[in-house]
């Protein structure tokens, strides 16, 4: 059999050795057109054509058109040329893309147009692979079953939803953070809303960690470094009533909670359609089962209240962590060694047995379906709450993992255990190694966290408040544990003179840079000197609010007060923090 195949291939090579590539391509196309029966017969020929096209450089108008047609066909899109044969159209039910071509086969411009809208230019890609991925993204945003009329109705509903979300984002509210961009992300009713561009859907940035804030990316507002969600639509097995017009009056009427009063979903302003709105989470978010069940209640059962497959939350976080190797396994015999400045090392262990309890199991959530704009603020609050828990646990992971070894010299050994819902504990030994201490952390929500330090013959509520402020400021368990060690050790040693503010800022910079190397020392120093040490910015919040501009569209955040994340940009904490 092998000899016959080899002989056949030799004969084919000799037969077509003198033919040009263009003739070979035409022959393959004719073979595809002649095969009208079983589509499986076309697959080998189609793959052959694809490989030939990918191997060739596009140097003519005909070759470029052929390549674009092949890309469209692979994705189930239509394609045709303009009468002047200078524009190639790639078409779908809800959008089309026009590629303006040059006579030599080059690309002059690329534009995309959604249904009923004018074409908008997008950045043309010089690589076919990137162009193909762009088409894949466009097609994946609107995976809807049904005929063209149904798809157009669903897309119209999406546009009205976007209008209402923008109205919600422009409602007046109090400012909690000194950084306007961070405040919009963390405290905005629906986060930082960005309209779709270059054919992409509306984007909501709903969570950003303090380390990302210090990296400097957040202050510019360029690019998203935190958790984001795309607002799209998707098919549903059951019909849901979706809005066919805006549900918020102009000007909006606001209820006691600061949210707009929505018009009821009646037959005159809505329609039953086989689809739901979607929040596509980027990246996907590991979520606890109780949070998923709460989302189901918020959306009136649109979300399945319990995922079919669940895993312990630390295991999900390890799988999705970019800093950890995929080969790292989560077992009882593994400890994570976290390096800190001044050659300080902490080890963290997650006992597998205790993390197996149902309330601390969850699933990886990719999309969140909903049917009403009023669902979005409550859903985002849950996503932020979960993100805060994830950031705290992930701070104990590191690429330096190894089997637990009693001989390994660590300055602090910690065991992370789950307690009640939203509460976890950190058990560690004191410097004398004769007693154990426990730090209990309760994550009330993304803005409120309380800590309780339990030590033998030691009660200090002021220290609990101090530790809570440190944790909220850094959102890192290792940095918080380092602060606790230094604070507790100071109880038995003579008090040191007050630290110089510049020295304190430099020490803080060293700690953050060690845990997150991408954060520059300059960024930390700039943030730390925003207000003088010891000043209470909270006390001046009310006067600023009285003189604030309350126009909703002129200023989305009219008032001024400080909360959790503003602690990164003030020096009100004691110098012993780090």
PELINBEL-V848342 format. One record per residue. N is the residue number from 1. OMEGA is omega in whole degrees, 0 to 359 (NA if undefined). NEAR is the number of other ideal C-beta (glycine too) atoms within 12 Angstrom. Layout:
BEGIN
N&OMEGA&NEAR / N&OMEGA&NEAR
END
This chain:
BEGIN
1&180&7 / 2&181&8 / 3&179&9 / 4&179&10 / 5&180&11 / 6&179&12 / 7&179&13 / 8&180&14 / 9&178&14 / 10&179&14 / 11&179&13 / 12&180&16 / 13&180&14 / 14&181&12 / 15&185&14 / 16&182&18 / 17&184&12 / 18&182&10 / 19&179&16 / 20&179&12 / 21&180&23 / 22&177&18 / 23&179&16 / 24&178&25 / 25&178&31 / 26&179&20 / 27&180&22 / 28&179&29 / 29&179&25 / 30&178&14 / 31&179&19 / 32&182&26 / 33&182&14 / 34&183&13 / 35&183&18 / 36&184&10 / 37&182&8 / 38&182&9 / 39&180&12 / 40&178&11 / 41&182&14 / 42&188&22 / 43&179&15 / 44&180&17 / 45&179&23 / 46&178&23 / 47&178&17 / 48&179&22 / 49&179&32 / 50&181&26 / 51&179&16 / 52&180&24 / 53&181&32 / 54&181&21 / 55&185&16 / 56&171&24 / 57&179&15 / 58&183&28 / 59&178&16 / 60&180&20 / 61&180&26 / 62&180&25 / 63&179&27 / 64&179&33 / 65&179&31 / 66&180&33 / 67&179&37 / 68&178&38 / 69&179&29 / 70&179&35 / 71&179&35 / 72&182&30 / 73&179&24 / 74&183&24 / 75&178&26 / 76&179&17 / 77&174&27 / 78&178&20 / 79&175&28 / 80&181&19 / 81&175&25 / 82&179&15 / 83&180&8 / 84&181&11 / 85&175&17 / 86&180&23 / 87&176&28 / 88&181&38 / 89&173&30 / 90&193&37 / 91&171&29 / 92&183&32 / 93&187&26 / 94&177&37 / 95&170&37 / 96&179&32 / 97&177&41 / 98&181&31 / 99&180&41 / 100&188&27 / 101&173&31 / 102&183&21 / 103&181&17 / 104&180&16 / 105&178&23 / 106&180&21 / 107&179&32 / 108&183&20 / 109&176&21 / 110&180&33 / 111&178&27 / 112&181&36 / 113&173&24 / 114&186&33 / 115&177&25 / 116&182&15 / 117&179&17 / 118&179&12 / 119&176&23 / 120&181&22 / 121&174&20 / 122&182&28 / 123&180&18 / 124&179&24 / 125&180&19 / 126&181&12 / 127&181&15 / 128&181&28 / 129&178&14 / 130&178&17 / 131&179&31 / 132&178&27 / 133&177&16 / 134&177&29 / 135&178&35 / 136&179&20 / 137&180&27 / 138&182&35 / 139&183&29 / 140&181&27 / 141&187&32 / 142&177&37 / 143&185&27 / 144&176&34 / 145&179&19 / 146&180&22 / 147&184&12 / 148&182&17 / 149&179&16 / 150&180&26 / 151&180&28 / 152&178&27 / 153&181&30 / 154&179&42 / 155&177&34 / 156&176&29 / 157&179&40 / 158&180&39 / 159&178&33 / 160&175&31 / 161&180&43 / 162&178&33 / 163&181&27 / 164&179&41 / 165&176&44 / 166&179&32 / 167&179&33 / 168&183&39 / 169&182&40 / 170&179&30 / 171&179&34 / 172&178&27 / 173&180&31 / 174&177&26 / 175&180&33 / 176&184&31 / 177&178&38 / 178&176&31 / 179&185&38 / 180&182&27 / 181&178&33 / 182&180&43 / 183&180&36 / 184&180&34 / 185&189&46 / 186&188&45 / 187&176&40 / 188&183&39 / 189&175&41 / 190&175&44 / 191&179&40 / 192&185&37 / 193&177&37 / 194&178&31 / 195&179&20 / 196&177&29 / 197&182&15 / 198&176&25 / 199&180&32 / 200&181&27 / 201&173&37 / 202&181&36 / 203&176&33 / 204&173&44 / 205&191&38 / 206&179&43 / 207&176&44 / 208&183&41 / 209&178&37 / 210&179&43 / 211&176&36 / 212&177&33 / 213&181&40 / 214&180&41 / 215&177&28 / 216&183&28 / 217&185&26 / 218&186&36 / 219&180&28 / 220&182&15 / 221&182&20 / 222&181&12 / 223&180&19 / 224&179&27 / 225&181&31 / 226&180&40 / 227&180&39 / 228&177&32 / 229&175&41 / 230&180&35 / 231&183&48 / 232&176&42 / 233&178&43 / 234&181&34 / 235&178&24 / 236&179&31 / 237&178&13 / 238&180&15 / 239&179&21 / 240&180&31 / 241&181&27 / 242&183&38 / 243&176&39 / 244&175&27 / 245&179&24 / 246&181&26 / 247&181&35 / 248&182&32 / 249&177&16 / 250&356&17 / 251&184&15 / 252&170&28 / 253&187&17 / 254&178&22 / 255&184&14 / 256&180&7 / 257&179&15 / 258&179&20 / 259&182&28 / 260&174&33 / 261&184&22 / 262&172&29 / 263&180&24 / 264&179&14 / 265&178&24 / 266&180&14 / 267&181&11 / 268&183&13 / 269&180&22 / 270&180&28 / 271&176&26 / 272&183&21 / 273&182&32 / 274&183&24 / 275&173&38 / 276&168&37 / 277&182&46 / 278&163&39 / 279&178&45 / 280&186&31 / 281&179&35 / 282&356&28 / 283&175&25 / 284&188&26 / 285&171&41 / 286&184&38 / 287&176&41 / 288&180&42 / 289&178&31 / 290&178&29 / 291&179&42 / 292&178&35 / 293&177&26 / 294&178&26 / 295&177&40 / 296&179&27 / 297&179&20 / 298&184&29 / 299&178&32 / 300&174&20 / 301&178&20 / 302&177&31 / 303&174&32 / 304&189&22 / 305&178&19 / 306&179&23 / 307&182&26 / 308&180&10 / 309&181&14 / 310&178&28 / 311&175&27 / 312&185&33 / 313&178&42 / 314&179&42 / 315&177&30 / 316&180&34 / 317&179&39 / 318&180&35 / 319&184&26 / 320&182&29 / 321&177&27 / 322&184&13 / 323&184&24 / 324&177&24 / 325&179&15 / 326&181&13 / 327&182&11 / 328&179&23 / 329&181&18 / 330&182&30 / 331&179&22 / 332&186&19 / 333&183&15 / 334&174&29 / 335&178&33 / 336&181&40 / 337&182&30 / 338&179&38 / 339&177&25 / 340&181&35 / 341&179&26 / 342&177&15 / 343&177&12 / 344&182&26 / 345&174&27 / 346&172&41 / 347&183&37 / 348&182&37 / 349&176&37 / 350&180&40 / 351&185&27 / 352&185&25 / 353&184&15 / 354&179&23 / 355&179&33 / 356&180&21 / 357&189&23 / 358&184&19 / 359&179&24 / 360&171&37 / 361&181&29 / 362&182&38 / 363&178&31 / 364&184&27 / 365&178&37 / 366&182&23 / 367&177&33 / 368&179&41 / 369&177&37 / 370&185&39 / 371&186&38 / 372&179&36 / 373&178&45 / 374&178&33 / 375&192&39 / 376&180&42 / 377&181&35 / 378&178&30 / 379&181&44 / 380&176&43 / 381&178&32 / 382&179&38 / 383&177&43 / 384&180&41 / 385&179&34 / 386&180&41 / 387&179&42 / 388&177&41 / 389&181&41 / 390&181&39 / 391&179&37 / 392&181&40 / 393&182&40 / 394&179&36 / 395&179&38 / 396&178&43 / 397&173&40 / 398&177&31 / 399&180&19 / 400&179&23 / 401&181&30 / 402&177&20 / 403&181&17 / 404&183&22 / 405&181&16 / 406&181&11 / 407&180&8 / 408&182&19 / 409&176&14 / 410&179&31 / 411&181&28 / 412&176&39 / 413&185&31 / 414&174&38 / 415&181&33 / 416&182&43 / 417&175&31 / 418&175&34 / 419&177&23 / 420&179&16 / 421&177&21 / 422&182&29 / 423&177&25 / 424&182&41 / 425&176&27 / 426&179&41 / 427&182&29 / 428&179&36 / 429&178&25 / 430&186&28 / 431&181&21 / 432&178&13 / 433&180&14 / 434&182&10 / 435&175&17 / 436&175&19 / 437&182&33 / 438&172&28 / 439&179&42 / 440&183&28 / 441&177&43 / 442&179&27 / 443&182&36 / 444&172&21 / 445&184&27 / 446&182&37 / 447&185&26 / 448&176&22 / 449&179&37 / 450&180&23 / 451&176&36 / 452&182&29 / 453&181&37 / 454&181&25 / 455&180&29 / 456&176&15 / 457&184&10 / 458&176&20 / 459&180&12 / 460&182&20 / 461&177&14 / 462&178&14 / 463&176&28 / 464&178&26 / 465&179&20 / 466&181&28 / 467&178&42 / 468&180&31 / 469&179&30 / 470&182&41 / 471&179&42 / 472&182&39 / 473&187&40 / 474&183&39 / 475&181&42 / 476&178&41 / 477&179&42 / 478&179&45 / 479&178&39 / 480&179&40 / 481&177&47 / 482&178&40 / 483&179&38 / 484&180&42 / 485&182&36 / 486&181&34 / 487&182&35 / 488&179&30 / 489&179&20 / 490&180&22 / 491&184&21 / 492&180&13 / 493&179&12 / 494&181&8 / 495&179&14 / 496&176&15 / 497&181&9 / 498&183&13 / 499&175&23 / 500&182&14 / 501&181&25 / 502&178&17 / 503&179&21 / 504&179&27 / 505&180&32 / 506&179&23 / 507&178&31 / 508&180&45 / 509&181&29 / 510&182&28 / 511&182&38 / 512&181&42 / 513&180&27 / 514&180&30 / 515&182&39 / 516&188&35 / 517&184&19 / 518&180&19 / 519&182&33 / 520&177&20 / 521&181&25 / 522&181&18 / 523&181&29 / 524&182&37 / 525&179&27 / 526&182&21 / 527&189&35 / 528&183&35 / 529&181&23 / 530&177&25 / 531&183&24 / 532&179&13 / 533&175&24 / 534&180&15 / 535&177&19 / 536&181&17 / 537&182&28 / 538&185&22 / 539&181&14 / 540&184&18 / 541&186&23 / 542&179&15 / 543&179&14 / 544&181&21 / 545&183&21 / 546&183&13 / 547&187&13 / 548&174&22 / 549&183&18 / 550&178&21 / 551&188&14 / 552&186&25 / 553&179&17 / 554&182&12 / 555&183&22 / 556&186&33 / 557&192&36 / 558&187&25 / 559&182&29 / 560&170&30 / 561&186&27 / 562&180&34 / 563&187&32 / 564&190&39 / 565&177&40 / 566&178&37 / 567&176&37 / 568&187&47 / 569&172&36 / 570&180&32 / 571&183&33 / 572&181&28 / 573&178&36 / 574&183&28 / 575&183&28 / 576&184&29 / 577&186&37 / 578&NA&40
END
